[in-house]
Every structure is written in structure tokens, then in C-alpha cells.
Amino acid sequence: MVDTVSFYNYLIKENLDFFTGVPDSLLKELCSCIKDKSDSKHNIIAANEGNAVGLAAGYYLSTGKLGVVYMQNSGEGNAVNPLLSLADPKVYSVPMLLVIGWRGEPGVHDEPQHIKQGEVTLKLLEAMDIEYRILSDEYGQDLEYLISLAKKENKPVALVIKKGTFSKYSPINKEKAVMGELLREEALDTILKEIGDDMVVSTTGKESREIFELREKYRQGHEHDFLTVGSMGHTSSIALGVSIGTKRNVWCLDGDGSFIMHMGGLAIAGQNAGDNFKYVINNNAAHESVGGQPTVSDKIDIKAILKACGFSSTYEAKTREEIRKAIGKMKNEGKCALILYTKQGSRDDLGRPTTTPIQNKESFMKEIKK
Ligand SMILES: Cc1ncc(C[n+]2csc(CCOP(=O)(O)OP(=O)(O)O)c2C)c(N)n1
């Protein structure tokens, strides 16, 4: 096991003092440590992993220092473009250290959305000519090698992090934004009761897991719900595509981290959605599913953004009663949006979908034809 604080101190000692990325459950301890020890200008939780590569490149341009970009391996895809067309030695040749959580490592049990990504994690780095090491207890030599290589050849290098690598870190700064009174699961319970037979496309992380469990609790089938277990940030685009091919109402149940990750999708939805597209964003101001690291959604005006994108009818709700009222109106009007404000938290015994993604897809497609 790698001592989290010592690892952070090692990076600082090597003059790697700028951190940016998207949080990951495998990097939870490291992300908490960085959040406590770095000031807000030196730890920027990015919209997506490509965004983080851009930030690290910019920091290098003004300081000549290597930035540290942390991400779950699912974010490799988002990072590929700026890694190859900005940081690569054949373009601007910008050094940085990528720290990549390895979900779906072959031989280690994980959820279906991580299997393929886990298989290709190292191959993707190899295809991009990014030299990597797998972080081990004896990381000194490896890190020294990678950092000096990055500096000498001006190119990105990577550390790949296996499950359980970092030691437990108890956060000092426990401050959390409190956006509402209900838990996400309580708000979802109310929504599912109100929307009845309508179709749902839900976002990555615990939101989809809670929807699955609520359907089980009420002994309902899962055929109304497309659970976007991977492809974080694309929920609104999937929902838009679904809504174009059906007359049924399609409720996109999104999260604020997901919304911010690919916010452009909402501009496209706002301009292209028909009357059956209903957008609901759960704003808990956090990446709650992977450890509660903050997003900026308590500081930006999501209502104004949605309105500007074309959702002229936008509701807000904090209580069960407000949710019921808003959904009641939304059901019978055109394209519209609801911003839910919930508090952070989830059940310790929250399960995971017991059906496969393909079963989910097939039952959803059968249902939507009815
Ligand atoms: C591209 C990508 N980056 C990171 C992750 C890891 N991840 C899974 S859920 C999640 C947080 C989602 O936050 P939000 O949409 O606000 O929903 P909440 O967890 O708060 O319900 C993250 C970062 C991922 N699945 N995909």
C-alpha cells in the first residue's frame, strides 16, 4: 500500500504542485489529500479529463512546471484528443504526469462498464507512446524515471493505479455544500412515482443504481429505464436521441457533474428536442458517487444556462411536494427542465444492477415500441 500523504509530498518535493482532473473512486484518498493540502488555484476539479489536460498544458506554458492530471481510466477517452493534438511531442510537446485509476483491471472483478476500458487501459497508453509505470509501494525509482523522462523529452507520462493502492486518508476539510433536504434516492422515488409509464434515461453513478433498486423495491420491471452506467456526461445526448424516435415522454435524469462534463449536449438538446424531452438535473454540487468531491454547480446559474440553451420552461424543487407539482406540470407541457436540489449521501448497502447492460438495452427497446 502506498502512503497517500507521502506520495503527495513526494510530488510537491519534485516541484509538481499543480493538480487537476476528474475524481475517481480508486483515487478517492489521493483526491481528498490533494483537496486538503493544495489551495484552490493548485487543485482544479475539471469538467472532464480533456479539460484537465488542457489546464495542465496551460500551467506548463506559464510556469515550465509539470501538471498532475488525475482521472479514472474511463476518462482516457476524453483525454485522447488533447494528449495527441496538443501535448504530444509531434505537436507542442508538453510534459505532464497522468495519474490513472485502473478500473476493470483484467482478473479483478468490476462492473460491466469498466471491463473493456480496463482491458485497453495500458494498450491505449502504448498506442499514444505514453510511457507508464504501475504505482507500487517502491515508487521512488519509477517516479524519478518518469518525471525525468517527461522533463527531458517534454512529453506526457503516466502512473497507473490499481485498486486499493492508496492508504486511507481522513479528510481535514469536511466542508460540503448542502443544496437541499432530500437525499437523491428520496427525490428519485418521488419522481418515479409521478412519471408513471414514461421512459427514463438516467446518469452514471449512484443515480442509476438507486433507480434500479427503487424498481426492485416496488416490484416493477426495469424496462422503462436506460441506465447510462458508463459514458458519463452523455446522458442528455442519449435521451435526446431516444426522444426523437418515440412519441412517449423521455425523462433525462442527470447529475450536476455529468451535466458539467459535457454541457454542450444541453445546447444541442435545447435546440433540437421535441415536446417529449424532459430534463431533470440532480444538483447536489458534488461528484457524490465517487467520494463527494465538489463540482462548481453551487456557484453557476444552471437555470440561466438551461434557459439560454432553449429550455424556456424551467422548474426548481427541493421538497417532495415541489417535485410532485413540477413533474405534474412538466408531464403535460413541451420540452422543459427541472433542477432538483438534494443533499449529499447514499445508503451504505446500495446495490448494483443485477441485469446486464445488454438485457437493459433489449428490454428498454422492447418497451419503447409499445
Ligand atoms: C469519463 C468519466 N470520468 C469519471 C468517471 C467516474 N465517475 C463516475 S460517477 C462520477 C460522479 C458523477 O457526479 P454527478 O453527475 O454529479 O452525480 P452524483 O454522483 O453526484 O449523483 C464520476 C466522476 C466516469 N464514470 N467517467
The ligand as an SDF file (V2000), in Angstrom:
LIG
                    3D

 26 27  0  0  0  0  0  0  0  0999 V2000
  -15.3510    9.9340  -18.1460 C   0  0  0  0  0  0  0  0  0  0  0  0
  -15.5530    9.5840  -16.7070 C   0  0  0  0  0  0  0  0  0  0  0  0
  -14.8670   10.2200  -15.7590 N   0  0  0  0  0  0  0  0  0  0  0  0
  -15.0340    9.8890  -14.4490 C   0  0  0  0  0  0  0  0  0  0  0  0
  -15.9100    8.9140  -14.0860 C   0  0  0  0  0  0  0  0  0  0  0  0
  -16.0690    8.5000  -12.6210 C   0  0  0  0  0  0  0  0  0  0  0  0
  -17.3960    8.8990  -12.1260 N   0  0  0  0  0  0  0  0  0  0  0  0
  -18.4450    8.0580  -12.0170 C   0  0  0  0  0  0  0  0  0  0  0  0
  -19.8060    8.7460  -11.3730 S   0  0  0  0  0  0  0  0  0  0  0  0
  -18.9850   10.2160  -11.1530 C   0  0  0  0  0  0  0  0  0  0  0  0
  -19.6300   11.3790  -10.4630 C   0  0  0  0  0  0  0  0  0  0  0  0
  -20.8840   11.8350  -11.1000 C   0  0  0  0  0  0  0  0  0  0  0  0
  -21.2530   13.0570  -10.4960 O   0  0  0  0  0  0  0  0  0  0  0  0
  -22.6960   13.6440  -10.6900 P   0  0  0  0  0  0  0  0  0  0  0  0
  -23.0970   13.5990  -12.1190 O   0  0  0  0  0  0  0  0  0  0  0  0
  -22.7400   14.9790  -10.0290 O   0  0  0  0  0  0  0  0  0  0  0  0
  -23.6430   12.6300   -9.9140 O   0  0  0  0  0  0  0  0  0  0  0  0
  -23.6690   12.2110   -8.3660 P   0  0  0  0  0  0  0  0  0  0  0  0
  -22.6180   11.1950   -8.1910 O   0  0  0  0  0  0  0  0  0  0  0  0
  -23.4490   13.4390   -7.5500 O   0  0  0  0  0  0  0  0  0  0  0  0
  -25.0560   11.6550   -8.2250 O   0  0  0  0  0  0  0  0  0  0  0  0
  -17.6630   10.1390  -11.6250 C   0  0  0  0  0  0  0  0  0  0  0  0
  -16.6920   11.2610  -11.6020 C   0  0  0  0  0  0  0  0  0  0  0  0
  -16.6130    8.2650  -15.1130 C   0  0  0  0  0  0  0  0  0  0  0  0
  -17.5070    7.2970  -14.8790 N   0  0  0  0  0  0  0  0  0  0  0  0
  -16.4160    8.6120  -16.4000 N   0  0  0  0  0  0  0  0  0  0  0  0
  1  2  1  0
  2  3  1  0
  2 26  2  0
  3  4  2  0
  4  5  1  0
  5  6  1  0
  5 24  2  0
  6  7  1  0
  7  8  2  0
  7 22  1  0
  8  9  1  0
  9 10  1  0
 10 11  1  0
 10 22  2  0
 11 12  1  0
 12 13  1  0
 13 14  1  0
 14 15  2  0
 14 16  1  0
 14 17  1  0
 17 18  1  0
 18 19  2  0
 18 20  1  0
 18 21  1  0
 22 23  1  0
 24 25  1  0
 24 26  1  0
M  CHG  1   7   1
M  END
$$$$
